[in-house]
Amino acid sequence: MVAYEDIAKYAFLAFTIIAIIAGLAVGYMAWPDSGVKASDVADATAYVTLILLILGIVVGIIGVTVKEVTPFLIVAIALSIGAGTPVWASLAKIHTLLPYLVTYILNFIVAFVVPVAVILSLKAIYGLAAKKE
């Protein structure tokens, strides 16, 4: 029988791949040369972000074990910081499309990872509180 941790591991991998593919698609849509209207990009971004937030909540609930909390939270913090930096704009020197792709991929991965991190943090806090009793 498959354990919840195994399901969560494969779900996390699958949902990360979904975030990358969605980031490529929406990043291309956001590229000025694509010809897509800004309102369509905003709608696509909102829908993808909502879906990834829900998937992150699901993975957080069924998912990562308490022993993996610290490494996961460190990765979540690094991703959140990396997604928010303007350094990706320098990729435009290679091709004008690259900053859009990287930005949307990172933003969507963060939209998926942050709910997992919040739920894991709450689990860890609960575990610490339960040990005090």
KEDOVEX-396591 format. One record per residue: residue number from 1; residue in one letter; x, z, y of N, C-alpha, C in turn. Coordinates in nm, 3 decimals, decimal comma, padded with zeros to 5 digits. Each point is the difference from the previous one (the first is absolute). Example, Ala and Ser with C-alpha at 12.3 -4.5 7.8 and 13.67 -1.06 7.14 Angstrom:
% residues 2
+-----+----+---------+---------+---------+---------+---------+---------+---------+---------+---------+
:   i : aa :      nx :      nz :      ny :     cax :     caz :     cay :      cx :      cz :      cy :
+-----+----+---------+---------+---------+---------+---------+---------+---------+---------+---------+
:   1 :  A :  01,319 :  00,780 : -00,569 : -00,089 :  00,000 :  00,119 :  00,090 :  00,000 :  00,120 :
:   2 :  S : -00,035 : -00,072 :  00,105 :  00,082 :  00,006 :  00,119 : -00,077 :  00,073 :  00,109 :
+-----+----+---------+---------+---------+---------+---------+---------+---------+---------+---------+
***
This chain:
% residues 133
+-----+----+---------+---------+---------+---------+---------+---------+---------+---------+---------+
:   i : aa :      nx :      nz :      ny :     cax :     caz :     cay :      cx :      cz :      cy :
+-----+----+---------+---------+---------+---------+---------+---------+---------+---------+---------+
:   1 :  M :  00,083 :  00,000 : -00,118 : -00,083 :  00,000 :  00,118 :  00,088 :  00,000 :  00,125 :
:   2 :  V : -00,044 : -00,071 :  00,100 :  00,078 : -00,014 :  00,123 : -00,029 :  00,118 :  00,091 :
:   3 :  A :  00,107 :  00,059 :  00,053 : -00,013 :  00,115 :  00,090 : -00,032 : -00,047 :  00,142 :
:   4 :  Y : -00,059 :  00,092 :  00,078 : -00,032 : -00,031 :  00,139 :  00,125 : -00,039 :  00,078 :
:   5 :  E :  00,113 :  00,064 : -00,031 :  00,123 : -00,031 :  00,071 :  00,044 : -00,144 : -00,026 :
:   6 :  D : -00,020 : -00,048 : -00,125 :  00,035 : -00,139 : -00,030 : -00,092 : -00,096 :  00,073 :
:   7 :  I : -00,127 :  00,031 :  00,002 : -00,095 : -00,084 :  00,072 :  00,036 : -00,004 :  00,148 :
:   8 :  A :  00,032 :  00,117 :  00,056 :  00,036 :  00,007 :  00,141 :  00,128 : -00,077 :  00,029 :
:   9 :  K :  00,094 :  00,005 : -00,092 :  00,126 : -00,072 :  00,020 : -00,025 : -00,151 :  00,007 :
:  10 :  Y : -00,078 : -00,051 : -00,093 : -00,030 : -00,144 :  00,000 : -00,090 : -00,038 :  00,116 :
:  11 :  A : -00,092 :  00,087 :  00,035 : -00,087 : -00,026 :  00,115 :  00,083 : -00,003 :  00,128 :
:  12 :  F :  00,093 :  00,093 :  00,013 :  00,085 :  00,003 :  00,119 :  00,079 : -00,129 :  00,011 :
:  13 :  L :  00,057 : -00,046 : -00,110 :  00,076 : -00,125 :  00,002 : -00,090 : -00,118 :  00,035 :
:  14 :  A : -00,117 : -00,007 : -00,062 : -00,093 : -00,111 :  00,026 : -00,046 :  00,001 :  00,145 :
:  15 :  F : -00,033 :  00,118 :  00,052 : -00,050 :  00,007 :  00,137 :  00,110 : -00,028 :  00,102 :
:  16 :  T :  00,124 :  00,032 : -00,034 :  00,112 : -00,034 :  00,088 :  00,017 : -00,152 :  00,005 :
:  17 :  I : -00,014 : -00,065 : -00,115 :  00,007 : -00,146 : -00,003 : -00,114 : -00,060 :  00,081 :
:  18 :  I : -00,120 :  00,058 : -00,011 : -00,114 : -00,047 :  00,080 :  00,032 :  00,014 :  00,149 :
:  19 :  A :  00,061 :  00,113 :  00,039 :  00,036 :  00,021 :  00,141 :  00,101 : -00,105 :  00,047 :
:  20 :  I :  00,094 : -00,034 : -00,085 :  00,100 : -00,101 :  00,036 : -00,064 : -00,137 :  00,016 :
:  21 :  I : -00,085 : -00,037 : -00,095 : -00,067 : -00,131 :  00,008 : -00,092 : -00,006 :  00,123 :
:  22 :  A : -00,074 :  00,108 :  00,025 : -00,086 :  00,004 :  00,117 :  00,083 : -00,005 :  00,128 :
:  23 :  G :  00,115 :  00,066 :  00,001 :  00,088 : -00,004 :  00,116 :  00,052 : -00,141 :  00,027 :
:  24 :  L :  00,031 : -00,071 : -00,107 :  00,043 : -00,139 :  00,017 : -00,113 : -00,086 :  00,057 :
:  25 :  A : -00,120 :  00,019 : -00,053 : -00,114 : -00,081 :  00,045 : -00,037 :  00,031 :  00,145 :
:  26 :  V : -00,018 :  00,127 :  00,031 : -00,041 :  00,037 :  00,135 :  00,114 : -00,021 :  00,099 :
:  27 :  G :  00,124 :  00,022 : -00,044 :  00,114 : -00,027 :  00,086 :  00,007 : -00,146 :  00,039 :
:  28 :  Y : -00,028 : -00,087 : -00,095 : -00,004 : -00,143 :  00,032 : -00,115 : -00,030 :  00,096 :
:  29 :  M : -00,115 :  00,065 : -00,024 : -00,115 : -00,021 :  00,089 :  00,032 :  00,044 :  00,143 :
:  30 :  A :  00,079 :  00,108 :  00,014 :  00,032 :  00,053 :  00,133 :  00,105 : -00,083 :  00,073 :
:  31 :  W :  00,074 : -00,079 : -00,073 :  00,103 : -00,086 :  00,059 : -00,067 : -00,097 :  00,097 :
:  32 :  P :  00,046 : -00,010 :  00,123 : -00,067 : -00,085 :  00,100 : -00,013 : -00,147 : -00,042 :
:  33 :  D :  00,094 : -00,050 : -00,078 : -00,005 : -00,141 : -00,041 : -00,099 : -00,026 : -00,113 :
:  34 :  S : -00,062 :  00,104 : -00,055 : -00,093 : -00,020 : -00,111 : -00,134 : -00,055 :  00,047 :
:  35 :  G : -00,035 :  00,023 :  00,126 : -00,125 : -00,051 :  00,053 : -00,121 :  00,087 : -00,031 :
:  36 :  V :  00,020 :  00,116 : -00,057 : -00,110 :  00,091 : -00,031 : -00,032 :  00,083 :  00,124 :
:  37 :  K : -00,130 :  00,020 :  00,024 : -00,042 :  00,077 :  00,117 :  00,041 :  00,147 : -00,016 :
:  38 :  A :  00,030 :  00,064 :  00,112 :  00,041 :  00,141 :  00,000 : -00,110 :  00,090 : -00,056 :
:  39 :  S : -00,126 : -00,035 :  00,025 : -00,109 :  00,082 : -00,051 : -00,007 : -00,005 : -00,153 :
:  40 :  D :  00,033 : -00,115 : -00,056 :  00,003 : -00,012 : -00,146 :  00,114 :  00,082 : -00,060 :
:  41 :  V :  00,113 :  00,002 :  00,069 :  00,114 :  00,080 : -00,045 : -00,036 :  00,149 :  00,006 :
:  42 :  A : -00,065 :  00,040 :  00,108 : -00,040 :  00,140 :  00,015 : -00,099 :  00,040 : -00,109 :
:  43 :  D : -00,095 : -00,088 : -00,031 : -00,096 :  00,029 : -00,107 :  00,070 :  00,012 : -00,135 :
:  44 :  A :  00,088 : -00,094 : -00,030 :  00,072 :  00,003 : -00,127 :  00,086 :  00,126 : -00,011 :
:  45 :  T :  00,066 :  00,035 :  00,108 :  00,083 :  00,121 :  00,001 : -00,085 :  00,124 : -00,025 :
:  46 :  A : -00,114 :  00,008 :  00,063 : -00,088 :  00,116 : -00,017 : -00,050 :  00,011 : -00,144 :
:  47 :  Y : -00,044 : -00,111 : -00,057 : -00,051 :  00,004 : -00,137 :  00,109 :  00,035 : -00,101 :
:  48 :  V :  00,116 : -00,062 :  00,014 :  00,110 :  00,028 : -00,092 :  00,044 :  00,145 :  00,011 :
:  49 :  T :  00,011 :  00,049 :  00,123 :  00,040 :  00,139 :  00,020 : -00,100 :  00,096 : -00,063 :
:  50 :  L : -00,128 : -00,026 :  00,019 : -00,103 :  00,085 : -00,059 :  00,009 :  00,000 : -00,153 :
:  51 :  I :  00,015 : -00,116 : -00,058 :  00,011 : -00,009 : -00,146 :  00,123 :  00,075 : -00,049 :
:  52 :  L :  00,113 : -00,016 :  00,067 :  00,122 :  00,068 : -00,042 : -00,010 :  00,151 :  00,019 :
:  53 :  L : -00,068 :  00,045 :  00,103 : -00,021 :  00,144 :  00,017 : -00,081 :  00,057 : -00,116 :
:  54 :  I : -00,105 : -00,071 : -00,039 : -00,083 :  00,045 : -00,113 :  00,082 :  00,000 : -00,129 :
:  55 :  L :  00,078 : -00,105 : -00,022 :  00,084 : -00,004 : -00,120 :  00,104 :  00,112 :  00,001 :
:  56 :  G :  00,053 :  00,033 :  00,118 :  00,095 :  00,110 :  00,011 : -00,063 :  00,133 : -00,033 :
:  57 :  I : -00,124 :  00,019 :  00,041 : -00,071 :  00,124 : -00,033 : -00,020 :  00,010 : -00,150 :
:  58 :  V : -00,037 : -00,111 : -00,064 : -00,020 :  00,000 : -00,145 :  00,129 :  00,036 : -00,073 :
:  59 :  V :  00,110 : -00,064 :  00,039 :  00,128 :  00,029 : -00,065 :  00,043 :  00,143 :  00,027 :
:  60 :  G : -00,024 :  00,049 :  00,119 :  00,036 :  00,138 :  00,033 : -00,076 :  00,100 : -00,084 :
:  61 :  I : -00,126 : -00,029 : -00,028 : -00,081 :  00,092 : -00,078 :  00,039 : -00,001 : -00,148 :
:  62 :  I :  00,018 : -00,120 : -00,057 :  00,030 : -00,006 : -00,144 :  00,147 :  00,009 : -00,030 :
:  63 :  G :  00,084 : -00,007 :  00,104 :  00,134 : -00,043 : -00,011 :  00,120 :  00,083 : -00,023 :
:  64 :  V :  00,079 :  00,003 :  00,100 :  00,137 :  00,047 : -00,008 :  00,002 :  00,150 : -00,031 :
:  65 :  T :  00,093 :  00,038 : -00,088 :  00,009 :  00,139 : -00,041 :  00,071 :  00,084 :  00,106 :
:  66 :  V : -00,014 :  00,130 : -00,011 :  00,057 :  00,091 :  00,099 :  00,152 : -00,010 :  00,005 :
:  67 :  K :  00,065 : -00,026 : -00,112 :  00,147 : -00,009 :  00,000 :  00,050 : -00,121 :  00,079 :
:  68 :  E : -00,087 : -00,098 :  00,025 :  00,039 : -00,120 :  00,073 : -00,036 :  00,008 :  00,148 :
:  69 :  V : -00,052 :  00,113 :  00,045 : -00,049 :  00,012 :  00,137 :  00,111 : -00,019 :  00,102 :
:  70 :  T :  00,109 :  00,072 : -00,013 :  00,107 : -00,005 :  00,101 :  00,059 : -00,141 :  00,014 :
:  71 :  P :  00,042 : -00,066 : -00,109 :  00,053 : -00,136 :  00,019 : -00,104 : -00,096 :  00,058 :
:  72 :  F : -00,124 :  00,015 : -00,043 : -00,105 : -00,089 :  00,050 : -00,022 :  00,021 :  00,150 :
:  73 :  L : -00,003 :  00,124 :  00,043 : -00,021 :  00,028 :  00,142 :  00,116 : -00,050 :  00,085 :
:  74 :  I :  00,120 :  00,009 : -00,052 :  00,116 : -00,053 :  00,073 : -00,012 : -00,152 :  00,017 :
:  75 :  V : -00,040 : -00,067 : -00,107 : -00,020 : -00,145 :  00,007 : -00,113 : -00,035 :  00,096 :
:  76 :  A : -00,108 :  00,077 : -00,003 : -00,112 : -00,026 :  00,090 :  00,041 :  00,016 :  00,146 :
:  77 :  I :  00,081 :  00,100 :  00,029 :  00,049 :  00,021 :  00,137 :  00,090 : -00,116 :  00,042 :
:  78 :  A :  00,089 : -00,041 : -00,090 :  00,090 : -00,111 :  00,033 : -00,078 : -00,130 :  00,024 :
:  79 :  L : -00,100 : -00,026 : -00,082 : -00,082 : -00,119 :  00,020 : -00,076 :  00,006 :  00,132 :
:  80 :  S : -00,054 :  00,115 :  00,031 : -00,076 :  00,014 :  00,124 :  00,089 : -00,022 :  00,122 :
:  81 :  I :  00,120 :  00,052 : -00,005 :  00,092 : -00,019 :  00,111 :  00,044 : -00,146 :  00,008 :
:  82 :  G :  00,033 : -00,058 : -00,115 :  00,047 : -00,139 : -00,004 : -00,105 : -00,099 :  00,046 :
:  83 :  A : -00,125 :  00,027 : -00,033 : -00,107 : -00,091 :  00,041 : -00,024 :  00,005 :  00,149 :
:  84 :  G :  00,031 :  00,112 :  00,063 : -00,028 :  00,015 :  00,142 :  00,113 : -00,041 :  00,093 :
:  85 :  T :  00,111 : -00,044 : -00,054 :  00,113 : -00,035 :  00,086 : -00,006 : -00,146 :  00,043 :
:  86 :  P :  00,044 : -00,029 :  00,121 : -00,003 : -00,138 :  00,049 :  00,119 : -00,084 : -00,047 :
:  87 :  V :  00,082 :  00,054 : -00,089 :  00,120 : -00,072 : -00,044 : -00,035 : -00,131 : -00,072 :
:  88 :  W : -00,119 : -00,008 : -00,055 : -00,039 : -00,119 : -00,076 : -00,013 : -00,122 :  00,090 :
:  89 :  A : -00,016 :  00,019 :  00,130 : -00,012 : -00,112 :  00,093 :  00,126 : -00,086 :  00,001 :
:  90 :  S :  00,115 :  00,061 : -00,033 :  00,124 : -00,077 : -00,001 :  00,003 : -00,105 : -00,110 :
:  91 :  L : -00,089 :  00,012 : -00,098 : -00,008 : -00,103 : -00,105 : -00,048 : -00,134 :  00,054 :
:  92 :  A : -00,056 : -00,001 :  00,120 : -00,046 : -00,123 :  00,062 :  00,116 : -00,096 :  00,026 :
:  93 :  K :  00,122 :  00,054 :  00,006 :  00,118 : -00,087 :  00,018 :  00,018 : -00,090 : -00,121 :
:  94 :  I : -00,044 :  00,046 : -00,118 :  00,009 : -00,081 : -00,121 : -00,117 : -00,097 : -00,007 :
:  95 :  H : -00,121 :  00,056 :  00,012 : -00,122 : -00,081 :  00,004 : -00,108 :  00,081 :  00,070 :
:  96 :  T : -00,081 : -00,065 :  00,082 : -00,100 :  00,073 :  00,078 : -00,109 :  00,063 : -00,086 :
:  97 :  L : -00,016 : -00,043 : -00,122 : -00,102 :  00,055 : -00,089 :  00,042 :  00,135 : -00,061 :
:  98 :  L :  00,128 :  00,020 : -00,021 :  00,049 :  00,118 : -00,072 : -00,043 :  00,134 :  00,058 :
:  99 :  P :  00,006 :  00,023 :  00,131 : -00,045 :  00,131 :  00,051 : -00,146 :  00,029 : -00,032 :
: 100 :  Y : -00,083 : -00,101 :  00,001 : -00,142 :  00,020 : -00,032 : -00,017 :  00,040 : -00,147 :
: 101 :  L :  00,070 : -00,071 : -00,087 : -00,012 :  00,031 : -00,142 :  00,048 :  00,141 : -00,032 :
: 102 :  V :  00,118 :  00,035 :  00,048 :  00,057 :  00,132 : -00,028 : -00,086 :  00,112 :  00,059 :
: 103 :  T : -00,046 : -00,020 :  00,121 : -00,082 :  00,102 :  00,065 : -00,129 :  00,025 : -00,077 :
: 104 :  Y : -00,069 : -00,105 : -00,037 : -00,127 :  00,019 : -00,071 :  00,022 :  00,054 : -00,142 :
: 105 :  I :  00,104 : -00,045 : -00,068 :  00,028 :  00,054 : -00,133 :  00,026 :  00,150 :  00,010 :
: 106 :  L :  00,086 :  00,041 :  00,091 :  00,029 :  00,143 :  00,013 : -00,122 :  00,081 :  00,044 :
: 107 :  N : -00,077 : -00,055 :  00,094 : -00,119 :  00,072 :  00,045 : -00,100 :  00,019 : -00,113 :
: 108 :  F : -00,017 : -00,100 : -00,084 : -00,095 :  00,011 : -00,110 :  00,051 :  00,094 : -00,109 :
: 109 :  I :  00,131 : -00,002 : -00,025 :  00,055 :  00,096 : -00,097 : -00,018 :  00,142 :  00,052 :
: 110 :  V :  00,023 :  00,020 :  00,128 : -00,020 :  00,133 :  00,059 : -00,147 :  00,040 : -00,008 :
: 111 :  A : -00,091 : -00,094 :  00,024 : -00,143 :  00,030 : -00,008 : -00,040 :  00,044 : -00,140 :
: 112 :  F :  00,073 : -00,046 : -00,100 : -00,026 :  00,041 : -00,138 :  00,071 :  00,130 : -00,035 :
: 113 :  V :  00,122 :  00,017 :  00,045 :  00,082 :  00,115 : -00,039 : -00,040 :  00,129 :  00,072 :
: 114 :  V : -00,039 : -00,008 :  00,125 : -00,030 :  00,121 :  00,077 : -00,115 :  00,083 : -00,059 :
: 115 :  P : -00,111 : -00,060 : -00,043 : -00,103 :  00,084 : -00,063 :  00,049 :  00,069 : -00,127 :
: 116 :  V :  00,084 : -00,070 : -00,077 :  00,058 :  00,061 : -00,119 :  00,085 :  00,121 :  00,041 :
: 117 :  A :  00,081 : -00,017 :  00,105 :  00,086 :  00,108 :  00,046 : -00,081 :  00,119 :  00,050 :
: 118 :  V : -00,108 : -00,026 :  00,070 : -00,083 :  00,110 :  00,051 : -00,062 :  00,077 : -00,117 :
: 119 :  I : -00,052 : -00,071 : -00,097 : -00,062 :  00,066 : -00,116 :  00,106 :  00,078 : -00,078 :
: 120 :  L :  00,118 : -00,058 : -00,017 :  00,108 :  00,072 : -00,070 :  00,042 :  00,124 :  00,076 :
: 121 :  S :  00,004 : -00,009 :  00,131 :  00,034 :  00,117 :  00,081 : -00,103 :  00,111 : -00,020 :
: 122 :  L : -00,126 : -00,038 : -00,001 : -00,106 :  00,099 : -00,021 :  00,010 :  00,062 : -00,140 :
: 123 :  K :  00,033 : -00,083 : -00,100 :  00,019 :  00,053 : -00,136 :  00,117 :  00,098 : -00,004 :
: 124 :  A :  00,108 : -00,035 :  00,070 :  00,117 :  00,088 :  00,002 : -00,031 :  00,131 :  00,071 :
: 125 :  I : -00,072 : -00,007 :  00,109 : -00,038 :  00,122 :  00,072 : -00,089 :  00,087 : -00,088 :
: 126 :  Y : -00,094 : -00,062 : -00,068 : -00,087 :  00,075 : -00,090 :  00,081 :  00,065 : -00,111 :
: 127 :  G :  00,098 : -00,075 : -00,054 :  00,085 :  00,055 : -00,105 :  00,082 :  00,120 :  00,048 :
: 128 :  L :  00,050 : -00,008 :  00,122 :  00,075 :  00,112 :  00,056 : -00,090 :  00,120 :  00,024 :
: 129 :  A : -00,120 : -00,026 :  00,049 : -00,094 :  00,110 :  00,025 : -00,045 :  00,065 : -00,131 :
: 130 :  A : -00,016 : -00,078 : -00,104 : -00,044 :  00,053 : -00,129 :  00,107 :  00,088 : -00,062 :
: 131 :  K :  00,128 : -00,031 :  00,025 :  00,109 :  00,081 : -00,054 :  00,007 :  00,137 :  00,066 :
: 132 :  K : -00,047 :  00,013 :  00,121 :  00,005 :  00,127 :  00,074 : -00,098 :  00,101 : -00,055 :
: 133 :  E : -00,105 : -00,047 : -00,065 : -00,104 :  00,092 : -00,049 :  00,044 :  00,076 : -00,120 :
+-----+----+---------+---------+---------+---------+---------+---------+---------+---------+---------+
***
